[in-house]
Amino acid sequence: MPLGDAAVLVEFSETLDLAVNARIQQLAAAVRLRQPAWIRDVVPALGGLALHFDAERLAPGLLPFAAAEQLVKECLSRRLPDLEKLSRTLEVPVCYEGEEFAPDLAEVAERCKLKVEDVVKRHCASPHRVLMVGFAPGHPYIGGLDPRLSVPRRTTPRPIVTAGSVAIANTQSVVYPWTISGGWSVIGRSPLRFFDPQRDPPAVFAPGDRVSFVAIGRTEYDRLARDAARDAGREQRP
């Protein structure tokens, strides 16, 4: 379907399905590998794929929406790229300790009828994957949350969620790359910087990435935070 006058949305599912999302990631990779000159960007989402195009670079007489449909059909008719070979594995250190970093952890444990340490173990043990990036620059929606940790969004969102916070809701986790408002249950915080306009690329997470959460203590958090601040300072020097 048209998405404005310079993009088309190819929708596969209106509900979250991890198998469908994996197929979308494969399709996105297939389009990128073909490198059509008229495609400006490929943006996978939870249940669909947006193709941003430059109509002026299309062959004369070829309509952009017809070209997009043809491109998708051609990609799907062939063997799609192996997502496991294309994906990176990212380790995200998380401090799950204290009210400052994990204000909702005890409540999540109570809702799930688990001990706090069991919530942490389950969150770190689950195989996670980035389903899409959106809402804010570099903001990942990460699937694969242990079903025992499924909790609804908070009734009242927090006006301020600190950058680096790790939160959960329903079947997903998120890592906040910015200090913004948010309605998910915050269960920890990472000392890493997940978005930096001075880096290339500026965002750490990309759709399809595998994510492994690793529990750390406050001392290790402080050390990694100092390292991240020092590295950011180097990148900003002329």
Number of C-alpha atoms within 10 A of each C-alpha: 11 13 12 9 12 15 22 20 20 20 14 15 12 9 9 13 14 15 9 16 25 21 20 25 29 23 22 26 21 21 20 14 10 11 11 13 10 17 21 15 15 17 17 27 21 25 21 20 21 20 22 21 23 15 19 9 12 16 11 8 6 10 11 24 19 10 16 21 14 12 15 17 11 12 18 15 8 9 10 16 17 13 16 13 7 12 16 16 13 15 11 21 21 27 26 27 19 14 13 13 21 20 16 19 25 18 15 23 20 12 13 16 13 14 14 18 13 13 23 22 14 15 23 20 14 16 16 23 27 26 27 25 22 14 9 11 15 22 22 27 23 25 25 18 22 18 13 15 23 17 19 14 15 14 8 9 13 14 10 12 20 17 19 23 24 26 23 27 19 15 17 23 25 21 23 28 26 20 13 13 13 18 18 24 25 30 30 26 26 26 23 20 19 21 20 18 10 12 12 8 12 14 18 18 24 20 25 27 23 21 21 18 21 17 20 16 12 15 10 15 19 13 11 16 16 14 14 15 13 11 12 15 10 11 12 11 7 4
